Amino acid sequence: MPTHQQIVVNGVRLHYVEAGDPRGPLVVLLHGFPEFWRSWERQIGPLARAGFRVVAPDLRGYNLSEKPPGVDAYRVGTLQEDVAALIRALGGGRAHVVGHDWGGIVAWALAIRQPEVVRRLVILNAPHPARARQVARKPEQWRRSWYIFFFQLPWLPERFLHRFGAWALRGTNPRAYTDEDRRLYRQAWDQPGAATGMINYYRALRRSRQVRRKGAPGGQVRVPTLVIWGQRDVALLPEHADGLERWVPGVRVVRLPRASHWVMRDEPVRVNNLLAEFLSGSST
């Protein structure tokens, strides 16, 4: 059974769930918006049974993890440092890193800027930063990204979080989210400070795009990488998974035509098989 733990890394207290062999290869599962560690509940057990030490944290601002005040506390570079510090604190030195949505954005940043802590990288429906800049020029992607602009407003997005979350969590599999899942998600969103912490990810992202750091890496990823993409994503165009070889030599891209943005909930068996195969090193 998974155990619940807490740890202080990079100056923030993180809650995480752990399962599997403590001597096995470390796999860190990073959730996205508006989820929390439970987004991976259908992957944790199978990966643990495959011999991995599985850790699924609540990212800062979410559920039972600490929620620092201020937008600047949620910049991608800070989130990336949280995960790097978590990997080091757990004694792994390096880990397989799997990220979905915002967790995928953080995972991309980690592999680009701190590849020494990443063994293998798996991304599920999260855009590579350089490819995202290209696709963002398309009017259709602007239309799909309407909520990012809404989230820049003060206080109002927090008031609509329950409604937006209920609308967003719609998989193509009718069993993707049960009534009990939705209850637990609402409970997580209602944790004190969680709504603002979660939405501050988007507020900080906009600020980061407006003021880019000089000398930022060009987006090259040198670790073995698997991208799993649900083609029925209503937020991200499928073109985000095209042409990644420019930045990620040898990348493997698997497109699941019947899956939505919530790919690991829509097709858990297929995703679990892909993860176990790739992370074991039996697939390149």
C-alpha positions in Angstrom: 0.0 0.0 0.0 1.2 3.5 -0.7 2.4 5.5 2.3 2.1 9.2 2.8 5.2 11.2 3.6 6.3 14.8 4.0 9.7 16.4 3.3 11.2 19.9 3.2 13.2 20.6 0.1 14.2 23.9 -1.6 12.6 25.7 1.3 9.1 24.2 0.9 7.3 21.4 2.6 6.0 18.8 0.1 3.6 16.0 0.7 4.2 12.8 -1.3 2.9 9.3 -1.7 5.5 6.5 -2.0 5.1 2.8 -3.0 7.3 -0.1 -4.2 10.7 -1.4 -3.4 12.8 1.3 -1.5 15.9 -0.2 -3.2 14.4 -0.1 -6.7 15.0 2.5 -9.4 13.4 5.8 -8.3 10.4 7.0 -10.5 9.0 10.5 -9.7 5.5 11.2 -11.1 4.6 14.8 -11.5 0.9 15.8 -11.8 -0.6 18.7 -13.6 -3.4 21.2 -13.1 -6.0 20.9 -11.5 -4.9 17.5 -10.1 -2.7 16.3 -7.3 -0.8 13.1 -6.5 -4.0 11.1 -7.1 -3.8 11.7 -10.8 -1.3 8.8 -10.9 -3.4 6.4 -8.8 -3.7 4.0 -11.7 0.1 4.0 -12.4 1.5 3.9 -8.9 0.6 0.2 -8.1 1.6 -1.3 -11.5 5.0 0.6 -11.4 5.6 -0.5 -7.9 4.9 -4.1 -8.8 7.3 -3.8 -11.7 10.1 -3.2 -9.2 10.3 0.6 -9.1 10.4 2.9 -6.1 7.5 5.2 -7.0 7.1 8.7 -5.5 4.2 11.0 -6.5 4.4 14.4 -4.8 1.8 17.1 -4.5 3.6 20.0 -6.2 3.9 23.2 -4.2 0.6 25.0 -4.0 -1.4 21.8 -4.3 -3.4 19.7 -1.9 -1.3 18.9 1.2 1.9 20.5 0.2 2.9 24.0 1.3 1.5 27.0 -0.5 4.0 29.9 -0.4 2.5 33.3 -1.0 3.1 35.4 -4.1 3.2 34.7 -7.8 7.0 34.6 -8.0 7.1 31.5 -5.8 5.6 29.5 -8.7 8.0 30.2 -11.5 9.1 27.2 -13.5 12.7 27.5 -12.4 11.6 27.3 -8.8 9.3 24.3 -9.4 12.2 22.6 -11.2 14.4 23.1 -8.2 11.8 21.6 -6.0 11.9 18.4 -8.0 15.7 18.3 -8.2 16.0 18.8 -4.5 13.3 16.1 -3.9 15.3 13.6 -6.0 18.5 14.4 -4.1 16.8 14.2 -0.7 15.4 10.8 -1.4 18.8 9.5 -2.0 18.5 8.7 -5.6 20.9 11.2 -7.1 19.1 10.5 -10.3 15.5 9.4 -11.1 13.2 8.5 -13.9 10.9 11.6 -14.2 7.4 11.3 -15.6 5.3 14.4 -16.0 1.8 15.3 -17.2 0.5 18.8 -18.1 2.2 21.2 -15.6 4.2 18.3 -14.2 5.4 17.8 -17.8 6.4 21.4 -18.1 8.5 21.1 -15.0 9.9 17.8 -16.2 11.0 19.3 -19.5 12.7 22.2 -17.6 14.4 19.7 -15.3 15.8 17.6 -18.2 16.9 20.8 -20.1 18.6 22.6 -17.2 19.5 19.8 -14.7 19.9 16.6 -16.8 22.3 15.2 -14.2 19.3 14.3 -12.0 17.2 12.6 -14.8 17.8 9.0 -16.0 14.8 8.8 -18.4 12.1 11.3 -19.2 8.5 10.6 -20.0 6.1 13.4 -21.0 2.3 13.1 -21.2 0.5 15.9 -23.0 2.8 18.7 -22.0 4.5 20.9 -24.6 8.3 21.2 -25.0 9.0 24.9 -24.4 10.6 25.6 -27.8 7.9 23.7 -29.7 5.2 25.5 -27.7 6.4 28.9 -28.8 6.0 27.7 -32.4 2.5 26.3 -32.0 1.4 29.3 -30.0 1.4 31.3 -33.2 -1.5 29.3 -34.5 -4.9 31.0 -34.0 -6.5 27.7 -33.0 -4.0 27.3 -30.1 -4.8 30.8 -28.9 -8.5 29.9 -28.9 -7.8 26.7 -26.9 -5.6 28.7 -24.4 -8.4 31.1 -23.4 -8.3 30.0 -19.7 -4.6 31.1 -19.4 -5.6 34.7 -20.0 -8.6 34.3 -17.7 -6.2 33.1 -14.9 -4.3 36.4 -15.1 -7.2 38.2 -13.4 -7.0 38.7 -9.6 -9.3 36.6 -7.3 -12.0 35.9 -9.9 -10.4 32.6 -11.2 -10.2 31.3 -7.7 -14.0 31.8 -7.4 -14.5 29.7 -10.5 -12.0 26.9 -9.8 -14.7 24.3 -8.9 -16.7 25.0 -12.0 -13.6 25.1 -14.2 -12.2 21.9 -12.7 -15.4 20.0 -13.2 -15.5 21.2 -16.8 -11.8 20.4 -17.5 -11.7 16.9 -16.1 -13.5 15.2 -18.9 -11.8 12.2 -20.3 -12.9 10.2 -23.3 -13.2 7.1 -21.1 -16.4 7.2 -19.0 -14.4 5.6 -16.2 -11.6 8.2 -16.3 -13.0 10.0 -13.2 -15.5 8.5 -10.8 -17.9 10.5 -8.5 -15.5 9.6 -5.7 -12.5 11.0 -7.7 -14.4 14.2 -8.2 -15.2 14.5 -4.5 -11.5 14.0 -3.6 -10.5 16.6 -6.2 -12.9 19.2 -4.7 -11.5 18.4 -1.3 -8.0 19.1 -2.6 -9.0 22.3 -4.2 -10.6 23.5 -0.9 -7.4 23.2 1.1 -6.5 26.6 2.5 -4.6 28.6 -0.1 -4.7 25.9 -2.8 -6.9 27.7 -5.3 -4.5 30.7 -5.4 -1.4 28.5 -5.4 -2.6 26.4 -8.3 -3.6 29.4 -10.4 -0.4 31.2 -9.6 1.4 28.7 -11.9 -0.3 30.4 -14.9 0.3 33.9 -13.5 4.0 33.2 -13.1 4.2 31.6 -16.5 2.9 34.8 -18.2 5.5 36.9 -16.3 8.3 34.5 -17.3 7.3 34.8 -21.0 7.3 38.6 -20.8 10.8 38.7 -19.3 13.0 36.0 -20.6 16.3 35.3 -19.0 19.4 36.0 -21.2 21.4 32.9 -21.9 18.5 30.5 -21.2 19.1 27.0 -22.6 17.9 26.3 -26.2 15.8 23.4 -25.1 18.1 20.5 -25.9 17.3 17.3 -24.1 20.0 14.6 -24.1 18.4 12.0 -21.8 16.3 9.1 -23.3 12.8 10.5 -23.8 9.3 9.1 -24.4 6.4 11.4 -25.3 2.8 10.0 -24.9 0.2 12.2 -26.5 -3.6 11.9 -26.3 -4.8 13.2 -29.7 -8.2 14.4 -28.4 -6.7 17.0 -26.1 -9.0 20.0 -26.1 -6.4 22.4 -24.6 -3.3 21.5 -26.7 -3.0 21.0 -30.5 -1.6 17.6 -31.5 1.1 19.5 -33.4 2.9 19.9 -30.1 4.2 16.4 -30.5 5.5 16.9 -34.0 9.1 17.8 -34.9 10.6 17.2 -31.4 13.7 15.6 -32.8 15.1 19.1 -33.3 15.5 19.4 -29.6 15.2 15.8 -28.4 17.4 13.5 -30.5 16.1 10.0 -30.5 12.8 10.9 -28.9 10.0 8.3 -29.2 6.5 9.7 -29.7 3.5 7.5 -29.1 0.1 9.0 -30.1 -3.1 7.6 -28.6 -5.9 8.6 -31.0 -8.8 7.9 -28.6 -7.3 9.6 -25.5 -7.9 13.1 -24.3 -5.6 15.4 -22.4 -6.1 13.1 -19.4 -4.3 10.3 -21.2 -3.2 8.2 -18.2 -6.8 8.2 -17.0 -8.3 7.4 -20.4 -6.0 4.6 -21.3 -4.3 3.4 -18.1 -3.3 -0.1 -19.2 -1.6 1.2 -22.4 0.1 4.0 -20.5 1.3 1.6 -17.8 2.7 -0.8 -20.3 4.5 2.0 -22.1 6.0 3.3 -18.8 7.1 0.0 -17.5 8.7 -0.9 -20.9 10.5 2.4 -21.4 11.7 2.9 -17.8 13.0 -0.6 -17.5 15.3 0.2 -20.4 13.8 -2.5 -22.7 12.6 0.2 -25.1 14.5 3.1 -26.6 
